[in-house]
Every structure is written in C-alpha cells, then in structure tokens.
C-alpha cells in the first residue's frame, strides 16, 4: 500500500480530508484573531535537533552525541532508548549498560543536551516488582499478562489510586536524576488483548481511555515533579496497519508537543509512510512532531538519497530527530552527506523562533502547524513556508503553488506564482518557498545558510519580504510575554515595528530599493553603517548590502519603530 502510484492518491486524499475538516480549508486564516503572545505550555528546546541510537550504553550514547558535535552538527537532545533499565517497568538503570545514570544525565546537561528516557505502560514478568504489583491488584485484569514486542507483561492500572502511587514511586527513581522527558512508546494498544481490560472496581477500560490515562500520567506527573519544561514524546497518528495515514491516534494534542510518527522503514516507502502519518496528524491539530530521519526499521542497506531527503524534510518539521536501527550517522555515508546534513540542521535551528511561534499560535487556533496543501505531499509550515518534500528518487519535483508569489528559499532571485511547475533541485537544496509578504524570525549564528553571519548571533534576525499592506507576526517566548513584529508598506514608504521585547532585533528587509531616508519612530534620522561589523556596534542604524537592507535595534525593551522612505 506504499508504492508511488498509491502514495500520490493517498497524499491528495489526506489533503482533501484536511480541507473538509479544517475551518479555514487551505487558507492561512486571514480573519484569525491576533496571537495572545502568552508563553506556550511546552519548552522551545523540543524544536532543537535530537539524536539517538538503538541499543545504546552510557559510553556509546556519550560517544554518539560527542561525535555529532565534533562534526559541527548541533544537538539539543538525546533519547536513551530501550533497553536502559534492568527490566521494563522497574525504573532501575541496568548497571551493565548505564553504570551511573545520574552522572550520564549530568554530563549531557553540561553539554546543553536534554535527555529523554524510553518508557511504556508495561511491567514485565521479570521485573522484581512484578509480583508485588500483581498481589496488590495494581495491574489491569488481575495481572493478566500479554506477549508484546519487548517481553511478557501486565498493564499498570491507572484507575487504582494506590497503583498510581506505587507507580510514581518507581518513576521517582529516575525523575530525581533530572531527566527532561520520556519517549512514551506505544505498548498501550496491546490492552485490547486483555478482552476485556478490567480496572479498579470492575471498571471496563477501552483503549481510548487507557491511552489517555497512560500519556497524561507521564506528562502531568513529570511536570509536577520537575517543572513545565519537561515533555513526553508520543505518536500522534501512526497507521501501522496499511501505512496510508489511517487515523489511528495514540494521544491527545494537549500533552504531545514532541511527537514522532512511529517506526518506518529506511527506504522511500518508509519516507512516504512517515509523510502519510504526519499529514494525517494534521487533521487532529497536533502542532509539534516529526519522524525518525532515515527510518527506524532497516533492511541492512544504506540509501544515501533517501537519508538526505529525509533529513531535509526533518529540517522543515517542528521536531527534527534522527535515530533507529541501521546507520544514522551522516558522516558514515560520505563527506557530502555530512555537509548537507549539517547545513540543514543549522537551518532548522535558525528557524526555531518561527517554528515555536507558529506552533504556539496554531495551538491557540486549534489548527496544525503542518497544513496539507493541494499537490502531492505538500504542506505549509505555519502560515508562510511552503514545503514540497521529495518522496521518490530523482532530482525533479512537481510543485503546485497556491495563489500569491512564492520565493525560493535557496535562491531568492527565483519566484513563482500560482500553478503547477516541474522544477529541478540539487541534492543540497530542497523545495521550500517563502510567501511574498512574510515575516520570518530566525536565530542566526553563522553564514552557512546565507541569512547573516556570526555577527548576527547577538540579535534575533527578522527576514521581511514586504508587499503592499500590513503584516503582523507574533513572536512567542518560553518564559514571558512575546512581541508583535509588523510592517506596513504603502507606496514609497515602509514602517517596521516591534512591541516591547527583551531581544535585540536585526531586521533583514529583502527585495526593496535602497532607502532614501531612514528614521526612528520619533522622526530622528538613523545613521547608515558602512559594514555589518559597524552596524552591530550601533544602538540603532542600517546597512545596505545589495538587495538587502539591514536595520538594527540593540535595545527594543520599549519597542521599536523604523520609518523608511524610498
């Protein structure tokens, strides 16, 4: 069910289902209310690049992350996957695998790397606490066990208050080490094998009830213990039956802000399966998820083109994570693969202010961040970035452009209007287009992607592609009220504004003429710098660099306004 022809039909069907289930159809919601700018309920770090290896140890996991960093590839989080404990459901690190888990977590934190631990709802028969749990009635259906992919075990009974206390005491053993989240794996569907699943007091439990209780408990109890910068990573939609995006939903959008769409193969079919599930997840308004770059399941072969195209896709998902069976280290393919991978991880990190803000605004509007569009496997990332990922081999991609003008991200001299175009893309580029009129905030720390340089690292770079009229963008912050960025363009004038923010701002206005006059909101002229190096020493000013004019505001704590005349 995942061949090329079927996949084209599936992608269009998923887009149509989204259209009919969405209040705004394919539109960007022009009549939507302004963003609240209130802090989102999840942390921004989940949007950084994560990695993990299948069957790791304390030594190998540390070496794995260090190797990425040594290759110049940023890492924001690592998942310590199954197995890590003595037995599933015991929450005691296996001393042969992780001789000092607390030290391991501290070492990762010292590298500014967050730590997930793999977990399920199961307690396996081999766990030392299994017999106690069974005797005290802490498992569903009187402790009846089922065979699942990682052993024979019973289900914790979340409807029994004493069972939950017992379970939490076990969790505390690793929560007290300061983990940052759980990879909550999908053992919960096996509850249907109990036939029936009976809880505390004879309550009959459905899978829908059980998966809600299971995921909610890990989410809310972990936050109760450690704070609101902790998350769980769960499947949003994962069609493991036909792999065409059937709406098999594993969790609620209210607790899953770091999702992944399950276990895919490492070939083009696996990539299409991931796309099917990601686009299907949009119907249920999840805002932050991705897929295992390069696939979880392996056929023992390496597919360089699939791996690169999947990494590029990951860069334009709210969550960019890479791990699973087989080889996932980009430098083990070849130098070109590593260079491309590094470039796109850095681009993803640049996009975090945009992704975090658009995900937060989407959550408020009860809509997805990845929004399916007409065309084969196309979606909008937020309001203004069109992504047409590769889903089969080759360098040619047919792109269906919505109305408006679209600017090619990797060469802004190329623009396209509505209609169908067949385009060629080099292996180190990807079909991504920015809507004319957009505001795109970035964190730029180098010149790899052409959006600035190391000088930009002291600022939030704000790309602007002005068109006639007014445009607003809500820039959300993790721990405080956000700011509203905006511009108004009329005739030969442009006014750029920001409400109060603790950020220094570097507005990068693209495709406009050289300014004739530039002034602040009070009418005072702003000085023109001779170079970017000079501009970043100024309290405020501007610098013209070809077709881009940079406007710097070092202190925007009281807001900022720049008036430009052409």
C-alpha positions in Angstrom: 0.0 0.0 0.0 3.0 2.3 -0.2 4.0 2.3 -3.8 4.5 5.5 -5.8 1.1 5.5 -7.5 -0.9 4.7 -4.4 1.0 7.2 -2.4 0.1 10.0 -4.8 -3.6 9.1 -4.3 -3.1 8.9 -0.6 -1.4 12.3 -0.4 -4.2 14.0 -2.3 -6.8 12.2 -0.1 -5.1 13.4 3.1 -5.1 16.9 1.7 -8.8 16.8 0.9 -9.6 15.3 4.3 -7.7 18.2 5.9 -9.6 20.7 3.7 -13.0 19.4 4.7 -12.1 19.0 8.4 -10.5 22.4 8.7 -12.5 25.6 9.5 -10.3 27.6 7.0 -9.7 24.9 4.4 -6.4 25.6 2.7 -6.4 29.3 3.6 -4.0 30.9 6.1 -6.9 32.2 8.1 -6.9 35.9 7.3 -9.7 36.6 9.8 -7.9 34.8 12.7 -7.6 36.8 15.9 -4.2 38.3 16.8 -1.8 36.0 18.7 -2.2 36.2 22.5 1.6 36.1 22.8 1.3 34.2 26.1 4.0 31.7 26.8 3.3 28.3 25.3 2.8 25.3 27.6 5.9 23.5 26.2 9.6 24.5 26.0 11.4 25.7 22.9 14.2 23.1 23.3 11.9 20.4 21.8 12.4 22.1 18.4 16.2 21.5 18.5 17.8 18.6 16.7 17.7 15.3 18.6 19.6 12.1 18.0 19.5 8.5 19.4 20.9 5.1 18.7 19.2 1.8 19.0 20.5 -0.4 21.9 22.9 2.1 23.4 25.0 2.2 26.6 26.2 5.1 28.7 29.6 5.0 26.9 28.2 4.6 23.4 25.5 7.3 23.9 28.0 9.8 25.1 30.4 9.0 22.2 27.4 9.2 19.8 26.5 12.7 20.8 30.1 13.8 21.0 30.8 12.6 17.5 27.9 14.7 16.2 29.3 17.8 18.0 32.8 17.1 16.7 31.4 17.1 13.2 30.0 20.6 13.8 26.3 19.3 14.0 24.3 20.9 16.8 22.5 18.6 19.2 19.6 19.7 21.5 18.5 16.3 23.0 19.3 12.6 23.1 17.0 9.7 23.7 18.2 6.8 25.7 16.1 4.1 24.1 15.1 0.6 25.2 16.8 -1.2 26.9 18.2 1.0 29.6 16.7 -0.5 32.8 17.1 -3.9 34.5 13.6 -4.9 33.2 10.8 -3.0 31.7 8.7 -1.3 34.3 11.3 -1.4 37.1 12.9 2.0 36.5 16.3 0.9 37.8 19.1 1.6 35.3 20.9 -1.6 34.2 24.4 -1.3 35.7 25.9 -3.2 32.8 24.5 -0.6 30.3 24.4 2.6 32.4 26.7 2.2 35.5 25.9 5.7 36.6 22.8 7.1 35.0 22.7 10.2 37.2 26.3 11.1 36.1 25.3 10.4 32.5 22.4 12.9 32.7 24.6 15.5 34.4 27.2 15.1 31.6 24.7 15.6 28.9 23.2 18.6 30.7 26.8 20.1 30.9 26.8 19.9 27.1 23.4 21.7 26.9 21.8 18.4 25.7 18.5 17.4 27.1 17.7 13.7 28.0 14.7 11.5 27.1 14.2 8.0 28.5 12.2 5.4 26.7 9.2 4.1 28.7 5.9 2.2 28.3 2.9 1.4 30.5 4.1 -2.2 31.0 5.6 -4.1 33.9 7.3 -7.2 32.6 7.1 -10.5 34.5 10.9 -10.4 35.1 10.8 -7.1 36.9 11.5 -7.5 40.7 8.3 -5.5 41.5 6.0 -7.5 39.3 4.9 -10.0 41.9 4.2 -7.2 44.4 2.1 -5.3 41.9 0.1 -8.4 41.0 -0.6 -9.4 44.6 -1.7 -5.9 45.5 -4.0 -5.6 42.5 -2.1 -2.8 40.8 -2.4 -4.3 37.3 -5.4 -4.4 34.9 -7.5 -7.7 34.8 -6.0 -9.1 37.9 -2.5 -9.1 36.5 -3.2 -10.9 33.3 -0.1 -10.7 31.0 0.2 -10.3 27.3 3.1 -11.0 24.9 4.3 -7.7 23.4 7.4 -6.8 21.4 9.7 -6.4 24.5 8.6 -9.3 26.7 5.6 -10.6 28.6 4.0 -8.1 30.9 1.0 -6.6 32.6 -0.6 -3.1 32.4 -0.4 -0.7 35.3 -4.0 0.2 36.4 -4.3 4.0 36.3 -7.8 3.8 37.7 -6.4 2.5 41.0 -5.1 5.4 43.2 -2.8 3.1 45.2 -1.4 1.6 42.0 -0.6 5.1 40.7 1.2 5.9 44.0 3.2 2.7 43.7 4.0 3.5 40.0 5.0 7.1 40.8 7.4 5.9 43.5 9.2 3.8 40.8 9.2 6.8 38.4 10.8 8.9 41.1 13.9 6.8 40.9 14.8 8.4 37.6 12.9 11.6 37.8 15.1 12.5 40.8 18.1 12.3 38.4 16.7 15.2 36.4 15.6 13.7 33.1 13.9 16.1 30.7 11.3 13.9 29.2 10.0 10.5 28.3 9.8 8.7 24.9 6.4 7.2 25.6 6.3 4.2 23.3 3.1 2.6 22.0 2.6 -0.6 24.0 -0.9 0.6 25.1 -2.8 -0.9 22.1 -2.0 -4.3 23.5 -4.5 -3.5 26.2 -7.1 -4.7 23.7 -5.7 -8.2 24.0 -7.0 -8.5 27.6 -10.5 -8.9 26.3 -11.8 -7.3 28.4 -9.5 -4.9 30.2 -10.8 -4.5 33.7 -9.7 -1.8 36.1 -10.2 -0.8 39.7 -13.7 -1.6 41.0 -14.6 -3.7 37.9 -14.4 -0.7 35.5 -14.2 -1.8 31.9 -11.4 0.1 30.2 -11.2 0.9 26.4 -8.0 1.6 24.6 -9.1 5.2 24.2 -9.4 5.6 28.0 -6.2 3.7 28.7 -4.0 5.7 26.3 -5.4 8.9 27.7 -4.6 7.9 31.3 -1.2 6.5 30.3 0.1 9.5 28.5 -1.5 12.1 30.8 0.1 10.5 33.8 3.6 10.7 32.4 3.1 14.2 31.2 1.5 15.8 34.3 3.3 13.9 37.0 6.7 14.6 35.4 5.9 18.3 35.3 4.6 18.2 38.8 8.0 16.8 39.9 10.4 18.7 37.7 8.6 21.7 36.1 6.9 22.8 32.9 10.0 22.5 30.7 9.5 18.7 30.7 7.7 16.9 27.9 6.7 13.5 26.6 7.3 12.2 23.1 4.4 10.1 21.8 2.9 9.1 18.5 0.3 11.5 17.2 -1.1 9.4 14.3 0.6 6.1 13.4 -1.0 3.8 10.9 0.8 0.6 11.4 -1.9 -1.4 9.5 -1.9 -0.1 5.9 0.7 2.7 6.2 -1.5 5.1 4.4 -2.3 7.5 7.2 -5.4 5.8 8.7 -6.5 7.9 11.7 -5.0 5.7 14.4 -4.5 8.3 17.0 -2.3 7.5 20.0 -2.5 10.5 22.2 -4.1 14.0 22.7 -2.7 17.2 21.3 -2.9 18.7 24.8 0.1 16.6 26.0 2.1 15.7 22.9 4.4 18.6 21.9 7.4 16.4 20.9 5.8 13.7 18.8 7.1 11.2 16.3 5.1 9.1 13.9 6.3 5.6 14.7 8.5 3.1 13.2 9.2 3.4 9.4 11.5 1.5 7.1 14.6 3.2 5.8 13.7 3.4 2.1 11.4 5.6 0.0 8.4 3.6 1.1 9.3 4.3 4.7 9.6 8.1 4.0 6.2 8.1 2.3 4.7 6.2 5.3 6.1 8.9 7.6 4.6 11.6 5.4 1.2 9.9 5.4 1.2 9.8 9.2 2.4 13.3 9.6 -0.2 14.8 7.2 -2.9 12.6 8.8 -1.8 14.0 12.2 -2.7 17.5 10.9 -6.4 16.5 10.9 -6.2 16.2 14.6 -4.5 19.6 15.0 -1.2 18.3 16.6 1.3 21.1 16.4 4.8 19.6 17.1 6.0 16.3 15.7 8.4 14.8 13.2 9.7 11.3 12.2 12.8 9.1 12.6 15.1 10.5 9.9 16.4 7.6 7.9 13.7 5.3 9.3 13.6 3.1 12.4 13.5 -0.3 10.6 16.3 -1.3 8.4 16.7 -3.7 5.5 20.5 -3.7 6.0 21.2 -1.3 3.1 22.1 2.3 3.0 20.2 4.7 0.8 22.1 8.0 0.6 19.5 9.9 -1.3 16.6 8.8 1.0 18.7 9.7 4.1 19.5 13.2 2.7 16.0 13.9 1.5 14.6 12.7 4.8 17.0 14.9 6.8 15.9 17.9 4.7 12.2 17.0 5.4 13.1 16.8 9.1 14.5 20.3 9.0 11.1 21.6 8.0 9.1 19.7 10.6 8.5 21.1 14.1 10.6 18.2 15.5 13.8 17.2 13.8 15.0 13.9 15.2 17.3 11.1 13.9 17.6 7.6 15.2 16.7 3.9 14.8 18.2 0.7 13.5 20.9 0.7 11.0 23.3 3.5 10.2 22.1 7.0 11.0 25.4 8.9 11.4 25.7 11.2 8.3 29.5 11.1 8.1 29.3 7.3 7.8 27.7 7.7 4.4 30.3 10.2 3.0 31.5 13.7 3.4 28.9 15.2 1.1 26.1 13.7 3.2 27.6 15.0 6.4 28.0 18.5 4.9 24.4 18.6 3.7 23.1 17.2 6.9 25.0 19.8 8.9 23.6 22.6 6.7 20.0 21.6 7.2 20.4 21.0 11.0 21.7 24.6 11.2 18.8 25.8 9.1 16.4 24.1 11.4 17.9 25.7 14.4 17.8 29.1 12.7 14.0 28.5 12.1 13.2 27.8 15.8 11.8 31.3 16.6 9.5 30.9 13.6 8.5 27.3 14.3 8.0 27.8 18.0 5.9 30.9 17.4 3.8 29.4 14.6 3.2 26.2 16.6 2.1 28.3 19.6 -0.3 30.3 17.5 -1.6 27.2 15.8 -2.2 25.6 19.2 -4.3 28.7 20.2 -6.3 28.5 17.0 -6.8 24.7 17.3 -5.1 24.0 14.0 -1.9 22.2 12.9 1.5 23.7 12.3 2.0 21.4 9.2 -1.0 22.1 7.0 -1.6 19.9 3.9 -2.0 21.7 0.6 -3.0 20.7 -2.9 -0.3 18.8 -4.7 1.5 15.5 -3.9 2.8 15.6 -0.3 2.9 19.4 0.0 2.2 21.4 3.2 2.6 24.8 4.7 4.8 25.0 7.7 2.9 27.7 9.6 1.4 30.5 7.5 4.2 31.3 5.1 6.6 28.5 4.3 5.6 26.1 1.5 7.3 22.7 1.6 7.2 20.1 -1.2 9.4 17.2 0.1 10.9 14.6 -2.1 9.0 11.3 -1.8 10.7 9.3 -4.5 14.1 9.1 -6.2 15.3 11.8 -8.6 16.0 15.5 -8.7 12.8 16.7 -10.4 9.8 17.7 -8.3 6.4 18.8 -9.4 5.3 21.7 -7.2 1.7 23.0 -7.0 1.9 26.6 -6.0 -1.0 28.2 -4.2 -2.1 31.7 -5.2 0.4 34.5 -4.2 4.0 34.9 -5.1 6.5 32.4 -3.7 10.2 33.0 -3.2 12.6 30.0 -3.4 14.5 29.8 -0.1 17.8 28.8 -1.6 17.9 31.4 -4.4 15.7 34.4 -3.8 16.1 35.5 -7.4 13.7 32.7 -8.3 10.0 33.4 -7.7 6.8 31.5 -8.7 3.1 32.3 -8.8 0.1 30.0 -8.5 0.1 26.9 -10.8 1.9 23.7 -11.4 5.7 23.8 -12.1 8.2 21.0 -12.7 11.5 22.0 -11.1 14.9 20.6 -10.7 16.7 20.6 -7.3 20.3 19.8 -6.5 20.9 17.3 -3.7 22.0 20.1 -1.3 18.8 22.1 -1.9 15.1 21.3 -1.2 11.7 22.5 -2.5 10.9 25.2 0.1 9.3 28.6 -0.7 8.5 31.7 1.3 5.3 33.6 0.7 5.8 37.2 -0.6 4.8 39.4 2.3 6.1 37.0 5.1 7.9 37.8 8.3 10.3 35.1 9.3 12.2 35.4 12.6 15.5 33.5 12.9 18.3 32.7 15.3 21.3 33.1 13.0 24.8 32.3 14.4 26.8 31.8 11.2 26.9 32.3 7.4 26.2 28.7 6.4 22.7 29.4 5.0 23.2 33.0 3.9 20.9 34.7 6.4 23.7 36.5 8.2 26.9 35.7 9.9 28.5 35.2 13.4 27.8 39.0 13.9 24.1 38.1 13.8 24.3 35.9 16.9 23.7 38.8 19.3 20.4 39.6 17.6 17.2 37.9 16.5 17.2 38.2 12.7 13.8 39.0 11.2 13.5 38.3 7.5 10.9 40.6 5.9 9.6 40.3 2.3 7.3 43.3 2.2 4.3 43.7 -0.1 1.6 46.4 -0.1 -0.4 46.5 3.1 0.1 45.4 6.7 1.6 42.2 8.1 1.9 41.0 11.7 3.8 38.2 13.2 3.5 37.0 16.9 7.0 36.2 18.2 6.4 33.9 21.2 8.7 33.5 24.2 9.0 30.5 26.5 9.0 32.3 29.8 7.5 35.7 29.2 5.0 37.7 27.1 6.0 37.7 23.4 6.3 40.6 21.0 4.3 41.6 17.9 6.5 42.2 14.8 4.9 44.1 12.0 5.4 46.2 8.9 3.2 48.5 6.8 4.0 49.2 3.2 2.3 52.0 1.3 3.7 53.5 -1.9 7.3 54.5 -1.4 7.2 54.1 2.4 7.8 51.2 4.8 7.3 51.3 8.5 8.7 48.4 10.6 7.7 47.9 14.2 8.1 45.7 17.2 6.3 45.8 20.5 8.5 45.6 23.7 10.9 42.7 23.7 14.0 41.7 25.5 15.6 40.7 22.2 17.9 42.8 20.1 16.5 42.9 16.6 18.1 42.8 13.2 15.5 43.3 10.5 16.6 42.0 7.1 14.4 43.6 4.5 14.5 41.8 1.2 13.8 42.9 -2.3 13.3 46.6 -1.6 15.1 49.6 -3.2 17.9 51.4 -1.4 16.4 53.7 1.2 16.3 57.4 0.6 15.7 58.3 4.2 15.5 56.2 7.4 14.3 57.5 10.8 13.1 56.1 14.1 9.5 56.4 15.4 10.1 60.0 16.6 11.4 61.1 13.3 15.1 61.2 14.2 17.4 60.1 11.3 19.2 56.8 11.8 22.8 56.5 10.8 23.9 54.4 7.8 26.7 51.9 8.6 29.5 51.1 6.1 29.5 47.5 7.1 27.7 44.9 9.1 30.6 44.9 11.6 30.0 48.6 12.2 26.2 48.2 12.3 26.2 45.8 15.2 28.2 48.3 17.3 25.5 50.9 16.9 22.5 51.4 19.2 20.4 51.6 16.0 21.1 52.1 12.4 21.0 50.5 9.0 23.3 48.9 6.4 22.7 48.3 2.7 24.1 45.1 1.3 23.0 44.6 -2.3 19.3 43.8 -2.4 19.1 43.5 1.4 18.8 46.3 3.9 19.6 45.5 7.5 18.1 47.6 10.3 19.5 47.1 13.8 17.8 47.9 17.1 20.0 46.9 20.0 17.5 47.8 22.8 13.9 47.1 22.0 12.7 46.8 25.6 10.4 49.7 25.0 9.5 48.6 21.5 11.0 49.7 18.2 9.8 51.6 15.1 11.7 52.3 11.9 10.4 54.5 9.1 11.8 54.1 5.6 11.2 56.3 2.6 12.3 55.2 -0.9 
